[in-house]
Amino acid sequence: MTAHSFLIVDDELDFAEMIAQYLELLNPEFCYQIAGDGIEALELLNANEFHCIITDVKMPKMDGVSFAKQIKAKGVKIPIIFISGEGSAELESKIKAVGGHDFLVKPIDLQSFNYVIEDALEEAA
């Protein structure tokens, strides 16, 4: 079995690297690539296979919801976990509309994050 591969999309590089380090702690065989916005993430998605996407909502150039719409339009089925500094019913409904697997608000509860990652990888299997 190949290691699970994650695409982490966040314009805050420090936060993206923290997520990457946490994934490595969960399972040293997890691998990942980091993109700074939705446009860069689409380029990586076209060139690589990922089992799960973890994306910020608010980013320059292309935000997480627009990024997810592009993925959905291409017919690509990868669980997408959204992370945002603010939560609202309106945002949650937009995320569900684009097929978001789950939505977490910063600061992230690590126990919830573990569950969401496990659930997303089961969906991807």
C-alpha positions as CSV (number, residue, x, y, z in Angstrom):
1,M,0.0,0.0,0.0
2,T,1.3,3.4,-0.9
3,A,1.6,6.1,1.8
4,H,-1.3,8.6,2.0
5,S,-0.5,11.9,0.2
6,F,-1.9,15.2,1.3
7,L,-2.2,18.5,-0.4
8,I,-2.0,21.4,2.1
9,V,-3.2,24.7,0.8
10,D,-2.7,27.8,2.9
11,D,-1.2,31.3,2.2
12,E,0.2,31.2,5.8
13,L,3.3,29.1,5.2
14,D,4.0,28.7,9.0
15,F,0.5,27.2,9.5
16,A,0.8,24.9,6.5
17,E,4.2,23.6,7.8
18,M,2.7,23.1,11.2
19,I,-0.1,21.0,9.7
20,A,2.6,19.0,7.7
21,Q,4.6,18.4,10.8
22,Y,1.6,17.2,12.7
23,L,0.7,14.8,9.8
24,E,4.3,13.4,10.1
25,L,3.8,12.9,13.8
26,L,0.5,11.0,13.1
27,N,2.2,8.7,10.6
28,P,5.8,9.1,9.4
29,E,4.7,7.5,6.1
30,F,2.2,10.3,5.3
31,C,3.6,12.6,2.6
32,Y,2.5,16.0,1.5
33,Q,3.0,19.0,-0.7
34,I,2.2,22.6,0.2
35,A,0.6,25.2,-2.0
36,G,0.2,28.9,-1.1
37,D,-3.2,29.4,-2.9
38,G,-5.8,27.7,-5.0
39,I,-4.1,28.4,-8.3
40,E,-0.8,26.8,-7.2
41,A,-2.8,23.9,-5.7
42,L,-4.6,23.2,-9.0
43,E,-1.2,23.0,-10.7
44,L,0.0,20.5,-8.1
45,L,-3.3,18.5,-8.4
46,N,-2.9,18.2,-12.1
47,A,0.6,16.8,-11.7
48,N,0.2,14.6,-8.6
49,E,-2.1,12.1,-6.9
50,F,-3.5,13.1,-3.5
51,H,-5.7,11.2,-1.0
52,C,-6.8,14.2,0.9
53,I,-6.7,18.0,0.6
54,I,-6.5,20.3,3.6
55,T,-7.2,23.9,2.6
56,D,-7.6,27.3,4.2
57,V,-10.8,29.2,3.2
58,K,-9.4,32.7,2.8
59,M,-6.4,33.1,0.5
60,P,-5.3,35.5,-2.2
61,K,-5.6,34.8,-5.9
62,M,-8.1,31.8,-5.4
63,D,-9.8,31.0,-2.1
64,G,-10.5,27.6,-0.8
65,V,-14.2,27.5,-1.9
66,S,-13.4,28.6,-5.5
67,F,-10.6,26.0,-5.5
68,A,-13.0,23.3,-4.4
69,K,-15.5,24.4,-7.1
70,Q,-12.7,23.9,-9.7
71,I,-12.0,20.4,-8.4
72,K,-15.6,19.5,-8.4
73,A,-16.1,20.8,-12.0
74,K,-13.2,18.5,-13.1
75,G,-15.0,15.5,-11.6
76,V,-12.1,14.8,-9.2
77,K,-13.2,13.1,-6.0
78,I,-10.8,13.8,-3.2
79,P,-12.0,14.5,0.4
80,I,-11.4,18.2,1.2
81,I,-11.0,19.4,4.7
82,F,-11.5,23.2,5.1
83,I,-9.9,25.2,7.8
84,S,-10.7,28.8,8.6
85,G,-10.1,31.4,11.3
86,E,-13.8,32.2,11.5
87,G,-16.8,30.0,11.3
88,S,-20.4,30.8,10.2
89,A,-23.4,28.9,9.1
90,E,-23.2,30.7,5.7
91,L,-19.6,29.6,5.2
92,E,-20.4,26.1,6.3
93,S,-23.2,25.9,3.8
94,K,-20.9,27.1,1.0
95,I,-18.4,24.4,2.0
96,K,-21.1,21.7,1.9
97,A,-22.3,22.9,-1.5
98,V,-18.8,22.4,-3.0
99,G,-18.6,18.9,-1.5
100,G,-16.4,19.7,1.5
101,H,-15.7,16.7,3.6
102,D,-15.4,18.7,6.9
103,F,-14.9,22.2,8.2
104,L,-12.6,23.1,11.2
105,V,-12.2,26.5,12.9
106,K,-8.8,27.7,14.1
107,P,-7.4,27.0,16.6
108,I,-7.8,23.4,15.6
109,D,-8.7,20.8,18.3
110,L,-6.2,18.1,17.5
111,Q,-8.5,15.2,18.6
112,S,-11.1,16.5,16.2
113,F,-8.5,16.9,13.5
114,N,-7.3,13.3,14.0
115,Y,-10.9,12.0,13.6
116,V,-11.5,14.2,10.5
117,I,-8.2,13.0,8.8
118,E,-9.0,9.3,9.6
119,D,-12.6,9.7,8.2
120,A,-11.4,11.5,5.1
121,L,-8.8,8.8,4.4
122,E,-11.5,6.1,4.8
123,E,-13.6,8.0,2.3
124,A,-10.7,8.2,-0.1
125,A,-10.0,4.4,0.1
